[in-house]
């Protein structure tokens, strides 16, 4: 029976593949367009001369060409790849747009010089930065991640503890809330003069500034989360014999977690924003330091290339935070 | 629901623990932005151990306030409330309040919700079986790992009941626990509640708006007046359990109570 229906299906497919809808079923049309756009970017990069040489043009053309070949293969393979194919096909319009963007970017910068050096850089200019500066950039990434991790982690730990205390205790809230509201809107970088006095090393001062920028939103949102917990949850807890510690740790903390995550997301963005400034404080390496160093020497291509790295790291950390949130707040599904 | 023998052990540990309640001259007022709003006025009430009392009255007459005072979550402005002759000053797991909303913790599974009391008092490790038995008692064994948002209204209220019963309370304070359920679920839960009380005889004080529910479940019905609430009338419901809601005596009693409440039918 199933064999018969399979043959029938195959026959139907063979017949329908002659018609336009049949072609659409057999080939991922957007994939072809994307391949064409990437191929155009590759040809423009390799075929036209640079107004001013940037380096790595051949490498970029080769990568874009390889992308075009892969997309062309996908154009025929995607309809047969099931779930994975659907996932790829979903990004079809984006893949076309990226190809077109690369082609236009090449034309306006390197090829016609409408957007001139050194203010603008073609994509292969950025690629050349990665090729030429890889060792230095890797060290900078390591330094920045060390500073960011120390600052962010200590910031959210202290911010969270302060937020719980502020949300739970009337005494803490009376003294702490006005202070928090006053210093909250002050940019973390405004504390640089004091930090020079208080901290033994400039690195410790930088960690403090990153910690402050991530800790304040976490503290504010944690305290508002704890304060807005449904009072009847506490009634239930007290009635069942819970002491204060149990009410805090097993009721207030989990109940306020959705708020805390909003604070964590805000803290993550703020901490990245101040990372550049924090690395002004006598740092020898770091992405922020590298950006400032290159800006001073008009190495804008290096600046853009570094910004791309920072954006990717930040997006990756945001993604990680989302995964953590979905795991911890699965119980919220019924509410969102 | 037919609770198994094993399941019943969870609330049958010490039958003698059933609590007698005395409410002596209790008045209570809420402080609303400096304005005193009296809600209860000189309430005198005594509830024998193992009795099932229903409190009826118009909205806002202080029925729920009285339950909160008996639970110990609030302290009365005047007068005293005793449990077995001892003045109530703070909440205690021997007197458990079940709210109109199930107020289950949405972040915890049904099992962990039911385990809350044992966990809070540090006896969970030795008494895990009580949680399973309490879930069995309310027919929720297969939902032990579900989260509250996955339960229907009736199931959520059963889970809340299990969370109370697992502590073997001597007094159950029921604040319109069936008030928000659809009428069919309400009828079946009334029957379950009756069976449960018959099997265990914990002292129960039920606040309800449903006169039929009151006469079917309770051995005594107390009617409170408009705010500030005073005891206006008291009706003994002298019919054997299990009761049927069509029992002519109960129907007649229901009519008398409705008349007291100003609703002639």
Interface residues (C-beta under 8 A of the other chain):
Chain A: X230 X232 X233 X235 X236 X237 X238 X239 X240 X241 X242 X243 X246 X250 X251 X254 X255 X257 X329 X330 X331 X332 X333 X334 X335
Chain B: X71 X72 X73 X91 X92 X93 X95 X96 X97 X99 X101 X103 X105 X106 X107 X108 X116 X117 X119 X120 X121 X147 X148 X149 X150 X163 X167
